[in-house]
């Protein structure tokens, strides 16, 4: 009989009422390989109000983090500056339910994520 190795608990995961939940992951990422551009999944998603949006960008790059509606209109500009630290987290409160696109741009590269907001 083959035995499985005892791996133990996995950090950031917990069982709650029969559902596997990711715990404490918003803003957990503090760095990425040099030059990487990373936009994490908004937490929670879908949301009923506020969501935390975390990102990693190359240090000292111009960072633009914005939220768009599906018609392409800018709904919120969350980060817009140069020389930003390599990572950050922003909490965004939607004014109305809908589907949004979160867009991160730095050094001419773009990453996007979908965010659903319900009532």
N, C-alpha and C positions, 0 to 999 in steps of 0.2 A: 504494500500500500504506500503510495506517494504522499508525503506530507507537504502541505503548503507552508511557506515561511510565515512567521507571525509578524505582520507588518505594523500592527498597532493603529491607533487613531490617526486620521489624516487631518492636519491643521486646516482650519477654515470650513470644515464640513461638520454638520451635526444632524441628527435625526429628530424631527419635530412632528409629532402627531402623524407618524407614518410617512412623512415627506422628507426627502433629503434637501437640506437647505444650505446655501453658501452663507457663511457668517463672517462678518468682518473683512470683506474683500474690497469695499469701497475705499479708495485711497491707499490700499495696501502696497501697491507697487511704488517703489521709490526710485528705481533706476532701470535702465534697459541697456543693452549693448550700445557702445558708442555710435552715434549717428542714427539710431533707430527712432522712428516716429510711431507711437502707439496710442491708440484711442481705445480705452476700455469700454465695455458694455455699460451703459447707464444703469445705475442701481437705485431703486427697483425699476424693472422694465417688464411688463407694463407698470405704470405709476398712477397713483390717484392724486398726486399733487407734486411734491418736490422729488427730484432725482439728483443723485450725485454723479457727476461726470468727471472721470479721472483720465489723465493723459501723461505721456512722457514724450518730450521733444529734445532734440539736440540742444545742449546748453548754448546760451548766447545767440539763439536763432530768433527770428521774428515769428511770433506765435499768434494765430488767429483761430479762436474757438467760437463758433457761431451755431445758432439753431435756426433752421429754416422750416417753413410749412411746405406742404406738397405742391404749392403753386410757385415755389422758388423764392418766396419773400423772406427776408431776414426778420425773424421774430425776436431774437435776442443776440447780442454780441457779448459773450461771456468773458473772453480774454482777447486783448488786442494790444500787444506791446512787443518791443524788442528787448533782447538781453534778459529774457525771462529765465528763471531757474529751469532745470531740466525736467521737472515734473510738477504737477499741480492737480488739485481737485476743486471743482466748483459745484455749488448746489444751485439748481435752477427750478423755479416754481412756475409751472405753466398756468396761463390765465384761462385757458379753455381746453376741453378734451380734443384729441385729434392725434394724427400721426405726424411726427416731426423727424427731420434729418439733422443729426448733430454732425458738424463738419469741423475737422481740425486741419489747419494748414501751417506748415513750417518748411522753410528751405525749398519752396516750390513743390513739395509733396503734400498729398491730401489723403486723409483717412475719414471715413464716414461710418455712422451707426444710426440705426433706426430707433426711435423712441416713441412708444405708444402711451398716451395719457388718457385715462378714462375718468368718468365722473365720480 
